[in-house]
Amino acid sequence: MVATPVRAGPTAVKYPVDTATLRLMESATVTGRLHDDEIPMDLPLVRALVDRALPACAGLALRQLGSSGSSNALFRLGDELLVRLPRQPGGSTTIEKEARWLPRIGPLLPVSVPEIVAIGEPCLGYPERWSVVRWIPGDVPLVVGPETPVDPARRGLAQDLAGVIAALGHIDVPSAALRDPALRWYRGEPLARRDAHVRAGIEACRAIPGLALDLDAAVRVWDEAMSLPGIDRAVPPRWYHGDLLAENLVVRDGRLAAVLDSEAWPWATQPSTSSPRGRCSTPPLARSSADLATSVKRRGCGQELGHSR
């Protein structure tokens, strides 16, 4: 079996190296079981998959990353590559979506996205397709809270992020994308469609012993979001990123260098905004990276609640 090479945009990108969050592991097993249906894998299996699919990489050192994401286990391959293997059954869909759409979207963005070098096929008992992407240096940005001192330098990062959101909103959604079921996601729905789901989730949380969350405050935030105009409005389809958390950003010298987690790149039928905690997903924020007026904050808090799993 030979891995399928993939042509991508001219810029290579990695998943961020932050010594506080991405510790290299010496053990042979993937850190932690995150899902009930997690696919078993370990370092020897990944070594065998790589050596079989990419003979030219057989001599490269392979080591796993301690902070693998919830969707993919991550393994560093040599100095320039990263191996990504879906953790759950059905993960091939995301790998295929990335290979099809990232080369079209990436060159139109002002920052890098993962450059896919090859796609590996199911083999040796591992049931999903997997990918190899390029690696470049960078870090995840500091996650700020109410107690974090104001730093004017962060304005540049906010402007960069707003630029990415704006650029995504201006990329045409071709007819093939509209027909691709892998590009439809609940985070692209009008917020009002999440009402019953969110309220049920909040109430279910009341039964969790010792949960340190102010659920009454969550209800108030959601009630405010549901009172805003336009929450049930559908708009023409547009690209968006559904999970712009700090862990999915790469920064260098304080500026945004890359956006990761391409599995969260469907097209949307409803624009989202930014929440105070940094999750943002569509073009309205781009009118001003510093524009967090009350209505935007309320809508963003609603998006945080409504579009979280």
Buried (B, 14 or more C-beta within 10 A) or exposed (E): EEBBEBEBBEBBBBBBBBEEBBEEBEEEBBBEEBEEEBBEBEBEBBBBBBBBBBEEBEEBEBBBBBBBBEBBBBBBBEEBBBBBBBBBEEBBBBBBBBBBBBBBBBEEBEBBBBBBBBBBBEBEEBEBBBBBBBBBEBBBBBEBEEEEEEEEEBEBBBBBBBBBBBBBBEBEBEEEBEEBEBBBBEBBBBBBBBBEEBBEBBEEEEEEEEEEEEBEEBBEBBEBBBEBEEBEEEBEBBBBBBBBBBBBBBBEEBEBBBBBBBBBBBBBBBBBBBBBBBBBBBBBBBEEBEEBEEEBBBBBBBBBBBBEE
